[in-house]
């Protein structure tokens, strides 16, 4: 007789299996994968602990478990994640939005005037642009990205979150754009040094797009280009706001100061790390 696998039994086994693979929060990942397999939310799992899985459900769940055991990010397996309390589709073509980046959204919203024009450089999944549009129906946002695949994901996320009318999309880099002037330019650019890539978690190193991660020998190449280039795209009094990696804020602030930005500042994330650098064009 085939072994019966109930929801509870499968969750316990999977959590232990993930722990043995070095995965943090293995129980949570197991719950989210099983909930997706069964079309339930996590509360639904708790109410169905004694439910046995069918052979088809077991096969699908085991496939997902093996993907996660190979350290594929949970968001890629599920095809979605949450940012700014909004749902976002994600694929391996885009970086998975992090909670740290919500600080960038907060700082942009503080400085965005009525009927403001925003440019998001390195749009990715569209998380920043969509979050700003969701909060400010008067704002108009343009997003630019080198990757056509990323732009397709971002367009889908704008539509899914009912802000497609506020956001326009462009393929290329900042130097090819002839829009503006903008009241706020935001960017979460690549900022990992090439030598650091081997030290990253497998979920990042082996699965997320390197185009969205690596920025030269010291991780600062994108800021060297972006900070002066954004100047000509900003209106007088406009703001450039960028996300930075841990320990990078002093160097990036120096780029801002050298270019001529005023009112330069840093903002910390919930872990107390300097996560956003900003400055204003006089």
LOVEXRO-180229 format. One line per 8 residues: number of its first residue (from 1); their letters; for each residue x, y, z of C-alpha. Coordinates in Angstrom, 1 decimal. Layout:
N
NUM> a> X Y Z | ...
This chain:
282
1> xxxxxxxx> 0.0 0.0 0.0 | 1.3 3.4 -0.9 | 2.3 5.7 2.0 | -0.3 8.4 2.8 | 1.0 11.9 3.0 | -1.1 14.4 4.8 | -0.6 18.1 4.8 | 0.9 18.1 8.3
9> xxxxxxxx> 3.2 15.1 7.7 | 4.4 16.6 4.4 | 5.1 20.0 6.0 | 7.2 18.5 8.8 | 9.2 16.3 6.4 | 9.8 19.2 4.0 | 10.9 21.6 6.7 | 13.5 19.2 7.9
17> xxxxxxxx> 14.6 18.5 4.4 | 15.1 22.2 3.7 | 17.0 22.7 7.0 | 19.4 20.0 5.8 | 19.9 21.9 2.6 | 20.9 25.0 4.5 | 17.7 26.9 3.8 | 16.6 29.4 6.4
25> xxxxxxxx> 12.9 29.6 7.2 | 12.4 26.2 5.7 | 9.0 25.7 7.4 | 7.7 28.9 5.9 | 8.9 28.0 2.5 | 7.3 24.6 2.8 | 4.0 26.1 3.8 | 4.0 28.6 0.9
33> xxxxxxxx> 4.9 25.9 -1.7 | 2.3 23.5 -0.4 | -0.4 26.2 -0.2 | 0.3 27.1 -3.8 | 0.1 23.5 -4.9 | -3.2 23.0 -3.2 | -4.7 26.4 -4.1 | -5.0 27.4 -0.4
41> xxxxxxxx> -3.7 30.2 1.7 | -1.6 29.4 4.9 | -4.7 29.5 7.1 | -6.3 27.0 4.8 | -3.3 24.7 5.3 | -3.8 24.8 9.1 | -7.5 23.9 8.7 | -6.6 20.9 6.5
49> xxxxxxxx> -3.7 19.3 8.4 | -5.2 15.8 8.1 | -6.0 16.1 4.4 | -4.1 13.5 2.3 | -2.6 14.6 -1.0 | -3.4 13.0 -4.3 | -0.7 11.5 -6.4 | -0.9 14.4 -8.8
57> xxxxxxxx> -0.5 16.9 -6.0 | 2.4 15.1 -4.5 | 4.2 15.0 -7.8 | 3.8 18.7 -8.3 | 4.8 19.5 -4.8 | 7.9 17.3 -5.0 | 9.0 19.1 -8.2 | 8.7 22.5 -6.4
65> xxxxxxxx> 10.5 21.2 -3.3 | 13.5 19.9 -5.4 | 13.7 23.3 -7.2 | 13.9 25.0 -3.8 | 16.4 22.5 -2.5 | 18.7 23.5 -5.4 | 18.4 27.0 -3.8 | 16.2 28.5 -6.6
73> xxxxxxxx> 14.4 31.5 -5.0 | 10.9 30.9 -3.7 | 9.6 33.9 -5.6 | 10.8 32.4 -8.9 | 9.2 29.1 -8.2 | 5.9 30.7 -7.2 | 6.2 33.3 -9.9 | 5.2 36.1 -7.6
81> xxxxxxxx> 6.2 38.1 -4.5 | 4.9 41.1 -2.5 | 6.3 44.6 -2.4 | 4.7 47.7 -0.8 | 1.8 45.3 0.1 | 1.1 44.9 -3.6 | 1.4 41.7 -5.7 | 4.1 41.4 -8.3
89> xxxxxxxx> 4.9 38.8 -10.9 | 8.6 37.9 -11.1 | 10.6 35.8 -13.5 | 14.4 35.1 -13.7 | 14.6 38.1 -16.0 | 14.1 40.5 -13.1 | 15.6 41.0 -9.6 | 13.2 39.9 -6.9
97> xxxxxxxx> 12.0 43.1 -5.1 | 13.4 43.4 -1.5 | 11.7 45.1 1.5 | 14.8 47.3 1.8 | 13.9 49.0 -1.5 | 10.6 50.3 0.1 | 12.8 53.0 1.7 | 13.5 54.4 -1.8
105> xxxxxxxx> 9.8 54.5 -2.5 | 9.2 56.3 0.8 | 11.8 59.0 0.1 | 10.6 59.5 -3.4 | 7.0 60.1 -2.2 | 8.2 62.7 0.3 | 9.7 64.7 -2.4 | 7.3 64.3 -5.3
113> xxxxxxxx> 5.3 67.4 -6.1 | 1.7 67.5 -7.2 | 1.4 66.2 -10.8 | 5.1 65.2 -10.6 | 7.0 63.5 -13.3 | 9.1 60.5 -12.2 | 11.8 58.5 -14.0 | 12.7 55.0 -12.8
121> xxxxxxxx> 16.1 54.0 -14.2 | 16.6 50.2 -14.3 | 12.9 49.4 -14.0 | 13.2 45.6 -13.5 | 9.9 44.2 -12.2 | 8.4 47.7 -12.0 | 8.1 47.5 -8.3 | 9.3 51.1 -7.5
129> xxxxxxxx> 7.4 52.7 -10.4 | 4.2 50.8 -9.6 | 4.4 51.5 -5.9 | 4.8 55.2 -6.5 | 1.9 55.2 -9.1 | -0.3 53.3 -6.6 | 0.3 55.9 -3.9 | 0.0 59.0 -6.2
137> xxxxxxxx> -2.6 58.9 -8.9 | -1.6 62.4 -10.0 | 2.0 61.3 -10.8 | 3.3 60.2 -14.2 | 6.1 57.7 -14.2 | 8.5 56.6 -17.0 | 10.5 53.5 -16.6 | 13.6 52.5 -18.6
145> xxxxxxxx> 15.5 49.2 -18.7 | 18.0 47.5 -21.0 | 16.1 44.2 -20.9 | 13.1 43.7 -23.0 | 12.1 40.7 -20.9 | 12.2 42.9 -17.8 | 10.0 45.5 -19.5 | 7.4 42.9 -20.3
153> xxxxxxxx> 7.3 41.8 -16.7 | 7.0 45.4 -15.5 | 4.2 46.2 -18.0 | 2.3 43.2 -16.7 | 2.7 44.3 -13.1 | 1.5 47.8 -13.9 | -1.6 46.4 -15.5 | -2.2 43.9 -12.7
161> xxxxxxxx> -2.0 46.8 -10.1 | -4.3 49.1 -12.2 | -1.7 51.8 -12.8 | -0.9 51.1 -16.5 | -2.3 54.5 -17.5 | 0.3 56.3 -15.3 | 3.4 54.4 -16.3 | 5.2 54.3 -19.7
169> xxxxxxxx> 8.1 52.1 -20.6 | 11.2 52.5 -22.7 | 14.0 50.1 -23.7 | 17.6 51.4 -23.3 | 19.6 53.3 -20.8 | 19.5 56.8 -19.4 | 21.8 58.2 -22.0 | 19.4 57.3 -24.8
177> xxxxxxxx> 16.4 59.0 -23.2 | 15.2 62.4 -24.3 | 12.3 62.8 -21.9 | 11.9 65.0 -18.9 | 12.6 67.2 -17.2 | 11.7 65.1 -14.2 | 10.9 66.1 -10.7 | 12.3 62.9 -9.3
185> xxxxxxxx> 14.6 60.2 -10.7 | 14.8 57.0 -8.8 | 17.1 54.0 -9.4 | 18.0 50.8 -7.7 | 21.0 50.1 -9.9 | 23.5 47.1 -9.8 | 25.9 47.7 -6.9 | 27.7 44.5 -6.2
193> xxxxxxxx> 31.4 44.3 -6.8 | 32.4 41.5 -9.2 | 34.7 39.9 -6.7 | 31.8 39.6 -4.2 | 29.6 37.5 -6.5 | 31.1 34.1 -5.3 | 30.3 35.0 -1.7 | 26.6 35.7 -2.2
201> xxxxxxxx> 23.8 33.3 -1.2 | 23.2 30.7 -4.0 | 19.7 32.1 -4.4 | 21.2 35.4 -5.6 | 24.5 34.2 -7.2 | 23.1 31.4 -9.2 | 19.6 32.5 -10.2 | 19.1 36.3 -10.2
209> xxxxxxxx> 20.2 38.2 -13.3 | 23.8 39.3 -13.1 | 22.9 42.4 -15.3 | 20.9 43.6 -12.3 | 23.5 42.8 -9.7 | 27.1 43.5 -10.7 | 28.7 46.9 -11.3 | 32.4 46.7 -11.9
217> xxxxxxxx> 35.3 46.0 -9.6 | 34.0 48.1 -6.7 | 30.3 48.0 -7.3 | 30.1 51.7 -7.9 | 30.3 51.9 -11.7 | 26.6 52.6 -12.2 | 26.7 55.5 -9.8 | 29.7 57.0 -11.5
225> xxxxxxxx> 27.6 57.1 -14.7 | 24.1 57.7 -13.3 | 24.7 60.6 -10.9 | 26.1 63.1 -13.5 | 23.9 61.8 -16.3 | 20.7 62.3 -14.3 | 21.6 66.0 -13.8 | 20.6 67.0 -17.3
233> xxxxxxxx> 17.3 65.1 -17.0 | 16.2 66.8 -13.8 | 14.2 70.0 -13.6 | 15.5 72.8 -11.3 | 14.8 71.6 -7.8 | 14.4 68.0 -8.9 | 15.7 65.1 -6.9 | 17.9 62.1 -7.7
241> xxxxxxxx> 17.4 59.2 -5.3 | 19.4 55.9 -5.5 | 19.5 52.7 -3.5 | 23.0 51.7 -2.3 | 24.7 48.7 -0.8 | 25.9 48.5 2.8 | 28.9 50.7 3.2 | 28.6 52.5 -0.1
249> xxxxxxxx> 26.7 55.6 1.0 | 29.8 57.8 1.7 | 31.3 57.2 -1.7 | 28.0 57.7 -3.5 | 27.4 61.0 -1.6 | 30.7 62.2 -2.8 | 29.6 61.6 -6.4 | 26.5 63.7 -5.7
257> xxxxxxxx> 28.5 66.5 -4.1 | 31.2 66.6 -6.9 | 28.4 66.8 -9.5 | 26.8 69.8 -7.8 | 23.8 68.3 -6.0 | 22.6 70.1 -2.9 | 20.7 69.0 0.2 | 22.4 65.6 0.0
265> xxxxxxxx> 21.1 63.0 2.5 | 21.1 59.3 3.3 | 18.2 57.3 4.6 | 18.5 54.0 6.6 | 16.5 50.8 6.2 | 14.8 48.9 9.0 | 18.1 47.2 9.8 | 19.8 50.6 10.3
273> xxxxxxxx> 21.9 50.3 7.1 | 22.3 53.4 5.0 | 20.2 52.3 2.0 | 19.3 55.5 0.0 | 21.4 58.4 -1.1 | 19.7 61.5 -2.5 | 20.4 65.0 -3.7 | 18.7 68.0 -5.3
281> xx> 19.5 69.9 -8.4 | 19.6 73.6 -7.4
